[in-house]
Amino acid sequence: MSRFLHGAYRTAGLFGGKLCYESQLHDYRSCLSKIATPFLGATGTSARGFTATPRATNKILSLPLGASITEEVEIAGRDMIFECGKIARLADGSVVLKYGDTQVLVTAVAERRLQEGNDFMPLSVEYREKAYAHGRLPQNNSRREGVSKDREILIGRAIDRAIRPLFPKGFYYETQIMNHILCADGTQDPDVLCINAASAALMVSDIPWDGPCAAVSVGADKEGNLVLFPTVQQQEELDLNLLYACTEDKALMIEAGASNNGVSEKVFAAALQFAHNSAAVLIAPQRELAARVSKQKREADLIQPSDALLELARSALTPLTNKVLFDRNIRKNDREANLGAARHTAIDIVKEELAKQGEEEVGQVVLGEAMDIVEGELVRRQIREDGVRCDGRFTTEVRPLHAEVGGVPVVHGCSIFNRGDTQAMATTTIASLEDAQQLEAVVGPPTKRFMLHYGFPPFSVNEVGKVGGIGRREIGHGALAEKALAGVMPSEEAYPFTVRVNSETMGSNGSSSMAAVCSGSLALMDAGVPITSHVAGMSIGLLMDSDTVPPPPPPGQRCDPVGAWLFTLTHCIKHLR
């Protein structure tokens, strides 16, 4: 690296500028720009045929070292401070958010060259808690942090769900959001702070993003009184804990859990409205921060089919898929195979038509996008006009249900739950309190005595796949089901044991996490664990088409991608979980 920079110094002198012995990075970039000009040409196009996207003027780098730009707002009786320009200056966007004595650093970086073949938004969100943030050493032999813990993965997924919807449709550049906990005072969970900091980091960056968004945590006590930004200690006593992210006028992400007492629908609805109104105050300071940084958003190639291509796709795909999509007599595997064949045929038809019209050849990714859009339009129209979804069922019709317990010897408890082609098999294992899971986190309890682990083997969807470590999706789905059942577990005083539920997905045709809730509840009862109530779970999709909002249909495997919202909701006899 030193030899490379030395070359930059010498070349700068050749162009008549002063030798760049100062440590300012923009001088280096100026030198490198002069070197690159003969190779890229005036238009910035290299011999390899790609266009180099020029970087936006970085006002952050012109700040003196140690200086920063800040905006602050008071919320829940304390100041929340957004700061940029002092730490991680080279990232496309970086913000330090301070709330009390908790500080988080979030950075946002996106590739400038589109990877050929990308047909999705390659967004990765990393959240890390290091022991120094709360003045401790890691409790392992190496005394350093290892792979991401479950809590870190779960918070990363929550941040992802809040910010992903606001990226432009067709923005397929690899993007990474990194969240570091600089210090934690133990009173406020950093998860909600990281969502706000991630939004602010994207706002001050040149990455295309239709933000800002804001997030708050809300709790409700036994009387239904609502608490904004409850402390970690308060959360243990509250009946409802809600994490809510939104824009100024739309909800983006809702994550909630209730205690053994549960909450009524009225209290839950009031908590949602209170959360949205409270989060609105966090929007303005982010806009002000972005305006002061004044970094122009970069140009990006969005993968979107043209209107003419969509018309060709509609005429080719619609007659081939109408019967396959809405015939209830066709099972999942056959439907997927037939739809795949129909898509291939439709793509060939579109290619032939484009060739006849003398149009340029369209890439496979754009053609796939066109087919996805047309398929979504068909599903939406059928639901809106006839109330029938993609497997022929009505929007309020549930698949056939079947459940049984026992049948597997030796294990402490077991169950099998079937909902149509979705099948979950759960087992319960009971052990002493000494076997409780040891936790290392900047906030929260040191141990956990109830665990639900979720598995999703590839055969459950009739696929061949790699079998190795636990994936992030499995950790996320397991935590969702665990949160639903933790509220009905007996107290440690009443039942001094550690309990593990293991739910394996044996077949999946939508909402296997909710099948894990049902099978897990049955397995706990089969093992004799004195839970306070049986818990059932179901996913609910909401389709929105312009101003028309149809009745929310429970989603199927083909319906999930075309919904505007997907809820997973669990409840006992009287209360929401």
C-alpha positions as CSV (number, residue, x, y, z in Angstrom):
1,M,0.0,0.0,0.0
2,S,2.9,2.4,0.8
3,R,4.5,1.8,-2.6
4,F,1.2,2.5,-4.3
5,L,0.7,5.8,-2.4
6,H,4.3,6.8,-3.1
7,G,3.6,6.4,-6.8
8,A,0.7,8.7,-6.4
9,Y,2.9,11.3,-4.8
10,R,5.4,11.3,-7.6
11,T,2.9,11.4,-10.4
12,A,1.1,14.4,-8.9
13,G,4.3,16.4,-9.3
14,L,4.5,15.5,-13.0
15,F,1.1,17.2,-13.7
16,G,2.3,20.4,-12.3
17,G,0.5,20.2,-8.9
18,K,2.2,20.4,-5.6
19,L,3.6,17.2,-4.2
20,C,0.9,15.5,-2.1
21,Y,2.7,15.0,1.1
22,E,-0.3,16.2,3.1
23,S,-2.3,13.5,4.7
24,Q,-5.6,14.6,3.2
25,L,-7.3,11.8,1.2
26,H,-8.9,14.0,-1.3
27,D,-5.4,15.0,-2.6
28,Y,-4.7,11.3,-3.1
29,R,-7.9,10.9,-5.1
30,S,-7.0,14.0,-7.2
31,C,-3.7,12.3,-8.1
32,L,-5.4,9.0,-8.9
33,S,-8.0,10.8,-11.0
34,K,-5.2,12.3,-13.2
35,I,-3.6,8.9,-13.5
36,A,-6.9,7.2,-14.5
37,T,-8.0,9.8,-17.1
38,P,-5.8,8.5,-20.0
39,F,-7.1,4.9,-19.4
40,L,-10.8,5.8,-18.9
41,G,-11.1,8.6,-21.4
42,A,-13.3,11.7,-21.0
43,T,-16.5,9.7,-20.7
44,G,-15.2,7.4,-17.9
45,T,-15.6,4.3,-20.0
46,S,-12.9,1.7,-19.8
47,A,-11.7,-0.7,-22.4
48,R,-13.5,-3.5,-20.6
49,G,-16.8,-1.8,-21.5
50,F,-18.2,-0.8,-18.1
51,T,-19.1,2.7,-17.0
52,A,-17.3,4.1,-14.0
53,T,-19.8,5.8,-11.7
54,P,-18.2,9.1,-10.5
55,R,-18.3,9.6,-6.7
56,A,-20.4,12.4,-5.3
57,T,-18.6,15.3,-3.7
58,N,-17.9,14.2,-0.1
59,K,-18.5,17.1,2.2
60,I,-17.5,14.9,5.1
61,L,-13.9,14.6,3.9
62,S,-13.6,18.4,3.8
63,L,-14.3,18.6,7.6
64,P,-11.3,19.0,9.9
65,L,-10.3,15.8,11.6
66,G,-12.3,15.4,14.8
67,A,-15.1,17.7,13.6
68,S,-18.7,16.4,12.9
69,I,-22.1,17.4,11.8
70,T,-24.9,16.7,14.4
71,E,-28.6,16.9,14.7
72,E,-30.6,16.1,17.9
73,V,-34.1,15.6,19.0
74,E,-35.7,14.9,22.4
75,I,-37.8,11.7,22.7
76,A,-39.0,9.9,25.8
77,G,-37.3,12.5,28.0
78,R,-33.8,12.1,26.6
79,D,-31.9,13.6,23.7
80,M,-31.2,11.4,20.6
81,I,-28.2,12.7,18.8
82,F,-27.3,11.9,15.1
83,E,-23.6,12.6,14.4
84,C,-21.6,12.1,11.1
85,G,-18.2,13.1,9.9
86,K,-16.1,12.1,12.8
87,I,-15.9,8.3,12.5
88,A,-15.8,6.0,9.4
89,R,-15.3,9.0,7.1
90,L,-14.5,6.8,4.0
91,A,-17.8,4.9,4.0
92,D,-20.5,5.9,1.6
93,G,-22.5,6.8,4.7
94,S,-21.8,6.6,8.4
95,V,-23.7,7.8,11.5
96,V,-23.1,7.6,15.2
97,L,-26.3,7.7,17.2
98,K,-26.2,8.6,20.9
99,Y,-29.1,8.0,23.3
100,G,-28.2,8.3,27.0
101,D,-24.9,6.5,27.4
102,T,-25.6,4.1,24.6
103,Q,-23.8,4.8,21.3
104,V,-24.1,2.9,18.0
105,L,-22.1,3.3,14.8
106,V,-23.8,2.3,11.5
107,T,-22.1,2.4,8.1
108,A,-23.6,2.0,4.6
109,V,-21.6,1.0,1.6
110,A,-22.8,-0.1,-1.9
111,E,-20.9,-1.4,-4.8
112,R,-20.7,0.9,-7.8
113,R,-20.6,-1.8,-10.4
114,L,-23.6,-4.0,-11.0
115,Q,-22.8,-7.7,-10.8
116,E,-23.9,-9.4,-13.9
117,G,-26.7,-11.9,-13.3
118,N,-28.0,-10.3,-10.1
119,D,-31.8,-10.8,-10.0
120,F,-32.4,-9.7,-6.4
121,M,-31.4,-7.0,-4.0
122,P,-28.1,-8.3,-2.4
123,L,-28.5,-6.5,0.9
124,S,-26.5,-7.7,3.9
125,V,-27.1,-6.3,7.4
126,E,-24.5,-7.1,10.0
127,Y,-25.0,-6.3,13.7
128,R,-22.2,-7.0,16.2
129,E,-22.0,-6.6,19.9
130,K,-18.5,-6.7,21.3
131,A,-17.8,-7.3,25.0
132,Y,-15.9,-4.0,25.3
133,A,-19.2,-2.1,24.8
134,H,-20.2,-3.0,28.3
135,G,-16.8,-3.2,29.9
136,R,-16.2,-7.0,29.8
137,L,-14.0,-9.6,28.3
138,P,-15.5,-12.4,26.0
139,Q,-16.1,-15.5,28.1
140,N,-14.2,-18.0,25.9
141,N,-10.7,-19.4,25.7
142,S,-9.5,-17.0,23.0
143,R,-11.0,-13.9,24.7
144,R,-12.2,-12.5,21.5
145,E,-15.6,-12.5,19.7
146,G,-16.3,-15.4,17.3
147,V,-19.2,-16.0,14.9
148,S,-22.4,-14.0,15.2
149,K,-24.6,-15.0,18.0
150,D,-28.4,-15.6,17.6
151,R,-29.3,-12.3,19.1
152,E,-27.0,-10.5,16.6
153,I,-28.5,-12.3,13.7
154,L,-32.0,-11.6,14.8
155,I,-31.4,-7.9,15.3
156,G,-29.7,-7.7,11.9
157,R,-32.8,-9.3,10.3
158,A,-35.1,-6.7,12.0
159,I,-33.0,-3.9,10.6
160,D,-33.1,-5.5,7.2
161,R,-36.9,-5.7,7.2
162,A,-37.1,-2.0,8.2
163,I,-34.8,-0.6,5.5
164,R,-35.1,-3.0,2.5
165,P,-38.5,-1.9,1.3
166,L,-37.2,1.7,0.6
167,F,-34.5,0.8,-1.9
168,P,-35.6,1.5,-5.5
169,K,-37.2,-1.4,-7.3
170,G,-34.6,-3.0,-9.5
171,F,-31.6,-1.7,-7.4
172,Y,-29.5,-4.9,-7.5
173,Y,-26.1,-3.5,-6.4
174,E,-24.5,-5.3,-3.5
175,T,-25.1,-3.2,-0.4
176,Q,-23.8,-3.7,3.2
177,I,-25.0,-2.1,6.4
178,M,-22.8,-2.7,9.4
179,N,-23.9,-2.0,12.9
180,H,-21.4,-1.7,15.7
181,I,-22.3,-1.1,19.4
182,L,-19.7,1.4,20.7
183,C,-21.0,1.4,24.2
184,A,-24.1,0.3,26.0
185,D,-25.4,1.5,29.4
186,G,-27.6,-1.5,29.9
187,T,-30.8,0.4,30.1
188,Q,-31.8,0.7,26.4
189,D,-31.7,-2.2,23.9
190,P,-29.6,-0.9,20.9
191,D,-31.7,-2.7,18.3
192,V,-34.2,0.2,17.9
193,L,-31.3,2.7,17.8
194,C,-29.6,0.9,15.0
195,I,-32.6,1.1,12.8
196,N,-32.7,4.9,13.1
197,A,-28.9,5.1,12.6
198,A,-29.1,2.8,9.6
199,S,-31.7,5.1,8.1
200,A,-29.6,8.2,8.8
201,A,-26.5,6.5,7.3
202,L,-28.3,5.8,4.1
203,M,-29.7,9.3,4.0
204,V,-26.3,11.0,4.3
205,S,-24.8,8.6,1.7
206,D,-25.0,8.8,-2.1
207,I,-26.8,5.4,-2.2
208,P,-30.2,5.6,-3.8
209,W,-32.8,5.1,-1.1
210,D,-36.3,6.5,-0.6
211,G,-36.0,7.2,3.1
212,P,-35.9,8.2,5.9
213,C,-37.6,5.7,8.2
214,A,-37.8,5.8,12.0
215,A,-38.2,3.2,14.7
216,V,-39.4,3.2,18.3
217,S,-40.0,0.6,21.0
218,V,-43.3,0.7,22.9
219,G,-44.5,-1.3,25.9
220,A,-47.9,-1.7,27.5
221,D,-48.5,-2.6,31.2
222,K,-51.4,-4.6,32.7
223,E,-53.7,-1.6,32.7
224,G,-53.0,-0.8,29.0
225,N,-50.8,2.2,29.7
226,L,-48.3,2.8,27.0
227,V,-44.6,3.4,27.6
228,L,-42.2,4.9,24.9
229,F,-38.7,3.5,24.8
230,P,-39.1,1.3,27.9
231,T,-35.9,0.3,29.6
232,V,-34.7,-3.3,29.6
233,Q,-35.8,-3.6,33.2
234,Q,-39.3,-2.2,32.4
235,Q,-39.6,-4.6,29.5
236,E,-39.4,-7.6,31.8
237,E,-42.5,-6.3,33.7
238,L,-44.6,-5.2,30.7
239,D,-47.4,-7.2,29.1
240,L,-46.5,-6.1,25.5
241,N,-43.2,-5.2,23.9
242,L,-43.4,-3.7,20.4
243,L,-40.7,-2.7,17.9
244,Y,-42.1,-0.5,15.2
245,A,-40.5,1.0,12.1
246,C,-42.3,3.4,9.7
247,T,-42.0,6.2,7.2
248,E,-44.0,9.4,7.7
249,D,-47.2,7.8,6.5
250,K,-46.6,4.1,6.2
251,A,-45.7,1.2,8.5
252,L,-42.6,-0.8,7.4
253,M,-42.0,-3.4,10.1
254,I,-43.8,-4.6,13.2
255,E,-42.3,-7.0,15.8
256,A,-44.1,-7.7,19.0
257,G,-44.3,-10.2,21.9
258,A,-46.6,-10.5,24.9
259,S,-46.2,-11.8,28.4
260,N,-48.2,-14.6,30.0
261,N,-51.1,-12.2,30.4
262,G,-51.3,-11.4,26.7
263,V,-52.9,-8.2,25.4
264,S,-56.2,-7.4,23.9
265,E,-56.6,-6.3,20.2
266,K,-57.7,-2.9,21.5
267,V,-54.5,-2.4,23.4
268,F,-52.4,-3.7,20.5
269,A,-54.1,-1.3,18.0
270,A,-53.6,1.6,20.4
271,A,-49.9,0.7,20.8
272,L,-49.4,0.7,17.0
273,Q,-51.0,4.1,16.6
274,F,-48.9,5.5,19.5
275,A,-45.7,4.1,18.0
276,H,-46.4,5.6,14.6
277,N,-47.1,9.1,16.1
278,S,-44.0,8.9,18.3
279,A,-41.7,7.8,15.5
280,A,-42.7,10.7,13.4
281,V,-40.5,13.1,15.4
282,L,-37.3,11.1,14.3
283,I,-37.9,11.8,10.6
284,A,-37.1,15.6,10.6
285,P,-33.6,15.4,12.2
286,Q,-32.5,12.8,9.6
287,R,-33.7,15.1,6.7
288,E,-31.8,18.0,8.3
289,L,-28.7,15.9,8.7
290,A,-28.8,14.8,5.0
291,A,-29.4,18.4,3.9
292,R,-26.4,19.6,5.8
293,V,-24.2,16.9,4.4
294,S,-25.7,17.6,0.9
295,K,-24.3,14.6,-0.8
296,Q,-26.0,14.0,-4.2
297,K,-27.4,10.5,-4.8
298,R,-25.5,8.5,-7.4
299,E,-26.9,7.3,-10.7
300,A,-27.7,3.6,-10.9
301,D,-28.9,1.2,-13.5
302,L,-32.2,-0.2,-12.3
303,I,-33.3,-3.6,-13.5
304,Q,-36.8,-2.9,-14.7
305,P,-38.7,-4.1,-17.8
306,S,-40.1,-1.5,-20.2
307,D,-43.8,-1.1,-20.7
308,A,-43.5,-2.7,-24.2
309,L,-41.7,-5.7,-22.8
310,L,-44.4,-6.1,-20.1
311,E,-47.1,-6.1,-22.7
312,L,-45.3,-8.9,-24.6
313,A,-44.9,-10.8,-21.4
314,R,-48.6,-10.5,-20.5
315,S,-49.7,-11.8,-23.9
316,A,-47.3,-14.7,-23.7
317,L,-47.6,-15.8,-20.1
318,T,-51.3,-15.2,-19.2
319,P,-52.8,-17.9,-21.4
320,L,-50.2,-20.4,-20.2
321,T,-50.5,-19.9,-16.5
322,N,-54.2,-19.1,-15.8
323,K,-55.3,-22.7,-15.4
324,V,-52.1,-23.8,-13.6
325,L,-52.2,-21.0,-11.0
326,F,-55.8,-21.3,-9.9
327,D,-56.6,-25.1,-10.2
328,R,-57.1,-26.5,-6.7
329,N,-56.6,-30.0,-8.0
330,I,-53.0,-29.4,-8.8
331,R,-50.6,-30.1,-5.9
332,K,-47.7,-27.8,-5.0
333,N,-44.8,-29.7,-6.7
334,D,-46.8,-30.1,-10.0
335,R,-47.9,-26.5,-9.9
336,E,-44.3,-25.3,-9.5
337,A,-43.1,-27.6,-12.3
338,N,-45.9,-26.5,-14.7
339,L,-45.3,-22.8,-13.9
340,G,-41.6,-23.2,-14.5
341,A,-42.3,-24.7,-17.9
342,A,-44.8,-22.0,-18.7
343,R,-42.3,-19.3,-17.9
344,H,-39.6,-20.8,-20.1
345,T,-42.1,-21.1,-23.0
346,A,-43.3,-17.5,-22.5
347,I,-39.7,-16.2,-22.4
348,D,-39.0,-18.0,-25.7
349,I,-42.1,-16.4,-27.2
350,V,-41.0,-13.0,-26.1
351,K,-37.5,-13.4,-27.5
352,E,-38.9,-14.5,-30.8
353,E,-41.3,-11.5,-30.9
354,L,-38.4,-9.1,-30.1
355,A,-36.3,-10.6,-32.9
356,K,-39.2,-10.1,-35.4
357,Q,-39.5,-6.5,-34.3
358,G,-35.8,-6.0,-34.7
359,E,-35.4,-5.0,-31.1
360,E,-32.2,-5.5,-29.1
361,E,-31.9,-8.7,-27.2
362,V,-33.1,-8.4,-23.6
363,G,-31.1,-10.0,-20.7
364,Q,-32.4,-13.0,-18.8
365,V,-32.7,-11.0,-15.6
366,V,-35.0,-8.4,-17.1
367,L,-37.1,-11.1,-18.8
368,G,-37.4,-12.9,-15.4
369,E,-38.5,-9.6,-13.8
370,A,-41.2,-9.1,-16.4
371,M,-42.5,-12.6,-15.8
372,D,-42.6,-12.0,-12.0
373,I,-44.6,-8.8,-12.5
374,V,-47.1,-10.5,-14.8
375,E,-47.6,-13.4,-12.5
376,G,-48.2,-11.1,-9.6
377,E,-50.7,-9.1,-11.6
378,L,-52.6,-12.4,-12.3
379,V,-52.7,-13.4,-8.7
380,R,-53.8,-9.9,-7.5
381,R,-56.6,-9.6,-10.1
382,Q,-58.0,-13.1,-9.3
383,I,-58.0,-12.3,-5.6
384,R,-59.5,-8.8,-6.1
385,E,-62.2,-9.9,-8.6
386,D,-63.1,-13.4,-7.6
387,G,-61.7,-13.8,-4.0
388,V,-59.8,-16.8,-5.2
389,R,-56.0,-17.2,-4.8
390,C,-53.4,-19.1,-6.6
391,D,-54.2,-22.6,-5.5
392,G,-58.0,-22.3,-6.1
393,R,-58.9,-21.6,-2.4
394,F,-61.0,-18.7,-1.3
395,T,-59.2,-16.0,0.7
396,T,-60.8,-17.0,4.0
397,E,-60.4,-20.8,3.4
398,V,-57.8,-22.7,5.5
399,R,-56.2,-25.9,4.3
400,P,-57.2,-29.2,5.9
401,L,-55.8,-29.6,9.4
402,H,-54.5,-32.7,11.2
403,A,-52.6,-33.1,14.5
404,E,-51.3,-35.9,16.7
405,V,-49.1,-36.3,19.7
406,G,-47.0,-39.2,20.9
407,G,-45.9,-42.0,18.6
408,V,-42.2,-41.5,19.0
409,P,-40.7,-43.4,22.0
410,V,-37.9,-42.3,24.3
411,V,-38.4,-38.5,23.7
412,H,-40.1,-36.6,26.5
413,G,-42.8,-35.2,24.2
414,C,-43.6,-35.1,20.5
415,S,-46.2,-34.0,18.0
416,I,-46.9,-33.8,14.3
417,F,-49.0,-30.9,12.9
418,N,-50.3,-30.8,9.3
419,R,-51.9,-27.8,7.5
420,G,-52.3,-29.0,3.9
421,D,-48.8,-29.8,2.5
422,T,-47.1,-28.0,5.4
423,Q,-46.0,-30.4,8.1
424,A,-44.0,-29.8,11.3
425,M,-42.8,-32.4,13.7
426,A,-41.8,-31.1,17.2
427,T,-40.1,-32.7,20.2
428,T,-39.7,-31.5,23.7
429,T,-36.7,-32.2,26.0
430,I,-36.7,-31.3,29.7
431,A,-33.5,-30.8,31.7
432,S,-32.3,-29.2,34.9
433,L,-31.7,-25.4,35.3
434,E,-27.9,-26.1,35.1
435,D,-28.5,-26.8,31.4
436,A,-29.9,-23.4,30.7
437,Q,-28.3,-21.5,27.8
438,Q,-25.6,-19.1,28.7
439,L,-26.0,-15.7,27.0
440,E,-23.5,-13.0,26.3
441,A,-25.2,-9.8,25.4
442,V,-24.9,-6.1,26.2
443,V,-28.4,-6.1,27.6
444,G,-30.8,-8.7,28.9
445,P,-30.7,-11.8,31.2
446,P,-27.5,-13.9,31.4
447,T,-29.3,-17.2,30.8
448,K,-32.3,-18.6,29.0
449,R,-34.2,-21.7,30.2
450,F,-36.7,-22.0,27.3
451,M,-35.5,-22.6,23.7
452,L,-37.3,-23.4,20.5
453,H,-35.0,-24.5,17.6
454,Y,-36.4,-24.6,14.0
455,G,-35.1,-26.7,11.2
456,F,-35.8,-26.5,7.5
457,P,-34.2,-29.3,5.6
458,P,-34.2,-29.1,1.8
459,F,-36.4,-32.1,1.3
460,S,-39.3,-30.2,2.9
461,V,-39.6,-28.3,-0.5
462,N,-38.5,-31.2,-2.6
463,E,-35.1,-29.8,-3.3
464,V,-31.5,-30.9,-3.1
465,G,-29.4,-28.5,-0.9
466,K,-26.4,-28.1,1.2
467,V,-26.6,-29.4,4.8
468,G,-24.3,-27.6,7.2
469,G,-24.6,-24.9,9.9
470,I,-27.8,-23.2,11.0
471,G,-28.9,-20.6,8.5
472,R,-30.1,-17.1,9.4
473,R,-33.6,-17.9,8.2
474,E,-33.8,-20.9,10.5
475,I,-32.6,-18.8,13.5
476,G,-35.2,-16.1,12.6
477,H,-38.1,-18.5,12.3
478,G,-37.2,-20.3,15.4
479,A,-37.0,-17.1,17.4
480,L,-40.4,-16.1,16.1
481,A,-42.0,-19.4,17.3
482,E,-40.1,-19.2,20.5
483,K,-41.5,-15.7,21.3
484,A,-45.0,-17.0,20.7
485,L,-44.6,-19.9,23.2
486,A,-42.4,-18.2,25.8
487,G,-45.3,-16.2,27.1
488,V,-47.2,-19.3,28.2
489,M,-44.3,-21.1,29.9
490,P,-44.6,-21.4,33.7
491,S,-42.3,-19.3,35.9
492,E,-39.0,-20.7,37.2
493,E,-40.4,-20.9,40.7
494,A,-43.4,-23.0,39.5
495,Y,-41.4,-25.2,37.1
496,P,-37.6,-25.2,37.8
497,F,-36.5,-26.9,34.6
498,T,-34.9,-26.0,31.3
499,V,-37.0,-26.9,28.3
500,R,-36.0,-27.2,24.6
501,V,-38.5,-27.6,21.7
502,N,-37.1,-28.8,18.4
503,S,-39.4,-28.3,15.4
504,E,-38.4,-29.9,12.1
505,T,-40.2,-28.8,9.0
506,M,-41.1,-32.0,7.1
507,G,-43.0,-30.3,4.4
508,S,-43.5,-26.6,3.5
509,N,-46.1,-24.9,1.4
510,G,-46.2,-21.6,3.3
511,S,-45.9,-20.4,6.9
512,S,-43.8,-23.2,8.4
513,S,-42.9,-21.0,11.3
514,M,-46.5,-20.9,12.4
515,A,-46.7,-24.7,12.0
516,A,-43.7,-24.8,14.4
517,V,-45.8,-22.8,16.9
518,C,-48.7,-25.2,16.7
519,S,-46.6,-28.3,16.8
520,G,-44.4,-26.9,19.6
521,S,-47.4,-26.1,21.7
522,L,-48.7,-29.7,21.3
523,A,-45.3,-31.2,22.1
524,L,-45.0,-29.1,25.3
525,M,-48.4,-30.5,26.5
526,D,-47.4,-34.0,25.5
527,A,-44.3,-33.7,27.7
528,G,-46.4,-32.5,30.6
529,V,-45.0,-29.0,30.7
530,P,-47.7,-27.0,32.5
531,I,-48.2,-24.2,30.0
532,T,-50.9,-21.7,30.8
533,S,-52.7,-22.0,27.4
534,H,-52.4,-23.7,24.0
535,V,-51.1,-21.3,21.3
536,A,-52.0,-21.3,17.6
537,G,-50.3,-19.3,14.8
538,M,-51.3,-18.3,11.3
539,S,-49.8,-16.0,8.7
540,I,-51.9,-13.4,7.0
541,G,-51.1,-11.6,3.7
542,L,-52.4,-8.2,2.7
543,L,-52.5,-7.3,-1.0
544,M,-52.7,-3.7,-1.9
545,D,-53.5,-2.6,-5.5
546,S,-53.7,1.2,-5.9
547,D,-56.5,2.3,-3.6
548,T,-58.2,-1.1,-3.5
549,V,-57.5,-3.1,-0.4
550,P,-59.0,-6.6,-0.7
551,P,-59.7,-8.9,2.3
552,P,-56.4,-10.1,3.7
553,P,-55.7,-13.7,2.3
554,P,-53.7,-16.2,4.2
555,P,-50.7,-16.6,1.9
556,G,-49.6,-19.6,0.0
557,Q,-46.2,-20.4,-1.5
558,R,-47.0,-18.5,-4.8
559,C,-48.9,-15.7,-3.1
560,D,-46.1,-14.5,-0.7
561,P,-44.0,-12.6,-3.3
562,V,-46.9,-10.5,-4.5
563,G,-48.2,-9.3,-1.2
564,A,-47.7,-5.8,0.2
565,W,-47.6,-7.1,3.8
566,L,-47.1,-10.5,5.4
567,F,-48.1,-10.8,9.1
568,T,-47.5,-13.8,11.3
569,L,-49.8,-13.7,14.3
570,T,-50.1,-16.1,17.2
571,H,-52.8,-16.1,19.9
572,C,-54.3,-18.2,22.7
573,I,-58.0,-18.4,23.5
574,K,-58.4,-14.8,24.7
575,H,-55.3,-12.8,23.9
576,L,-52.8,-11.9,21.2
577,R,-49.3,-13.3,21.7
